[in-house]
Amino acid sequence: MGFHIVKRENCPWWQRLILYVAAVLIALGLGAVVLLFMGVDPIEYYYQMFTMGTVGNRIAYKTFMNYLKEFVPLALTATALSLAFKMRFWNIGGEGQFIMGSIAAAFVVFRFGPVLPMWLTLVLMCLAAMLVAGLYGSIAGVLKVKFGTNETLLTLMLNYVALYVLNFIGETKADWNFFLQEQSARPVFKNFSSIAAFPQFALGGKFQLNLCVILTFAVGALVFIYLKYTKQGYEVSVVGDSLGSARYAGMKTGWVILRTVFLSAALIGLAAAFKVGTAGVLSTSITDDVGWTGITVAWLAQLYTPMIFLVSALICVLQHGSMVAAATFSQVDSSFANMLQGAILFLVLAADFYTRFRLARVKKGEKKNG
Amino acid sequence: MAQYAIETRGLTKTFGSVVANSGIDLNVKEGEILALLGENGSGKTTLMNMLSGIYKPDSGSILVNGEEVSINSPEDAKKLGIGMVHQHFKLVDTFSAADNIWMGKEKAGLTLKKKRYGEIAEIAEKFGFELDPKKKVCHMAVSEKQTLEIVKVLYYGAKIIILDEPTAVLTVQEIRRLFNVLRRMKEEGHAIIIITHKLNEVMEISDRVTILRKGEYITTVDTAGTSEKELTEWMVGRKIDLNIRRPLVEKTRPLLEVRDLVIENDEGSVAVDGVSFYIRGGEILGVAGIAGCGQKELCEAIAGLRPLKSGQMVHKGDNIAGLPPKAILEKGIAMSFIPEDRLGIGLAPSMSITDNMLLKKYRDARGPFVDRKEGRRDAQSVIADLSVVTPSTETPVRRLSGGNVQKVLVGREIKAGPNVIVTAYPVRGLDINSSYAIYDILNVQKEKGVGILFVGEDLDVMMALCDKILVLCHGRVMGVVHAHKTTKEELGLMMTGSLDLTEKYEGKPAGIAKDSLIDEQEGKEA
């Protein structure tokens, strides 16, 4: 008697759903154990966290608006990364591309913002961020196509290059450095929310919907259609699945790779422009780690765009909620969310195993005579 | 009751909802060769994997020397004296023959001892193998690697030896040598199970034949009292005509001409060396040769996937050397190469059958979108025409069994309506039914005036199907012979390079057409 692993032919969607939900619940259970040890009532903590403290709060609309500010860059970055991942191009340079995009966006605001109408500034911001981030991401793409270098290493390293460029700008007081406040003696990034900010639309009550949110959903829909229905999206899948077959089908594989990597990085740049355009100021932690979290989100969602939006929403609830909860439960650090996120990722991957395999009991059959 | 070396009773194995084996009763005596026969997907490999401890049966029992055993791992199988020679060799390329054997040995100790070479040479000699224990695997030919695999299981003391399609990669002469070895092993009292698709081999080597069909045990018969025809009927479940048609078609002028082609392989050494041939419309030109003699490089070069070092390639009088794959595709030259893993070139394994149908023509749809409707239509018709076994048109290709994957690939190539078909190993590992379906398809195309280059393995088939056969040996042409005039022996000698027929006809070098369009072109230029 014993167990052995058997491959599953097909896992119906509801079984899959049950497995994933169970994985999340177990992760929350593990978190609860940790909370109990810290002397915190897990139910109350989770309640605060998942409601983000909005229940019975007079400024709940504000919480939700802040929540969306975190959601937009993450969802957009994860969507952008999924484009490259679909082609099995391991772009882990989201951080660097995001930073380069935000520098470009801020550059546009400071140079052209004061003289151009706001709408034009915003458009230019987005375009500049997309172009710069796209080109920055293409470095790894070009080298891969030309010399077959490993994109994982390159994009990773380029993250640090970008980060130090941003640090340099942020710490160097000089006449040319228009990114910083002139009045301050210490190097501080200049606020530009009065020059350029994405418009918001009042939707009844005090809640205002930022244009970025609408655009993010629109881009999500476009990427979904792009990957699923267009010829270019088809090429992305084939190149990712079998480079040999793509060449055999007459695709210009180098071109497909470059195009897709540029698009992926450019959309990350767009996410950066949205972030900069709503935050109104640069900072050395402008990315909020979306380049990293985006990777997790893209894989948890299995590169399926609607799922990416759903997972992004959940991860943001964890992150934002834990910050809110930290106000009530001072002994629990807001990085508790990171731990929980790790546990969820691990357990969802474990659940994934059970969607493809199952444990079966070894039976002994009846013996025949003969 | 006679004592069996190994016996299974009611062995059953399911994968999800698929029943791979159900109630299999099989037995082999010592000193007996049992052939296991069945179509693709009939469960032969599953059964053997259960015997060698890779899978665990869901129910049923395995008896070794009359005692019920439970085989939980390949290690257990080894202890019970069951050795398996896999179709794909499990060897470390950079190790010598002896070290490959040594590393799997228990109690080998921490150091490599000098005497291992002697020990292994001894056992090889005992069974009449030619094996140099110091030779590295990467320098070995396919047949040597196989010999090594067999010596390995013998060295581990296997009394029951399972060979999974051992003849698929060998030449006629090599097969004969292998069979001599098997006979000697049989005399030594080993029990041997051999899996093969080739009926003539079954008739030649086995004592009894066990037949499976769709995972079910059908029957076991004495080889002496049966015939190829009967075996086929058992296997397929109905009567089938075993003759391959070779329709006579009026030939056109050369469609594809290749002259003095030199192509390098991935390592930069010459893989195809001065090859010339031509294909006319309405003719099938076979390419015979031991695996790895430049077939792959030749096919890739024709499809534009591999650069030519030198030489000419002319299609209907137009030069196509150096054109990109897309341009060659548009000229109506279809290439399908079935690699050993079946998925290497030509298919996107994680994508659906529908998507794979569109691989070469997704561009033709108007606008920016892919026309999946057309892909689905194509998928449906290929599934119906070639009886592909699949749950739906949206199933990822890698979930299909090997034979069905091949049908999808070949089906798509033919659907595109090409005027030249280059097909390499289209029936590799396919069962009789599917193979004949593919021969038929090729013949239909031939009758339509398509020129076909058929890179094959089975000489019997090539001699029956092809009009002419070009023989390659280490990238060089050894001659072009008429399929109905040649013999297997002649082809075998040419394949090993012992017979060169390139100068057989004086004044007409092999592979150059009398009415070549290349010469005409040059004449014009002069």
Interface residues (C-beta under 8 A of the other chain):
Chain A: H4 V6 K7 R8 E9 N10 Y229 T230 K231 Q232 G233 Y234 S237 V238 D241 S242 G244 S245 A246 R247 Y248 A249 G250 M251 A360 V362 K363 K364 G365 E366 K367 K368 G370
Chain B: R9 G10 T12 F15 G16 S17 V18 D25 K56 P57 D58 S59 G60 S61 A303 L305 P324 P325 K326 A327 L329 M335 L343 G344 I345 G346 L347 A348 P349 S350 M351 D355 L358 L359 K360 Y362 R363 A365 P368 F369 V370 R372
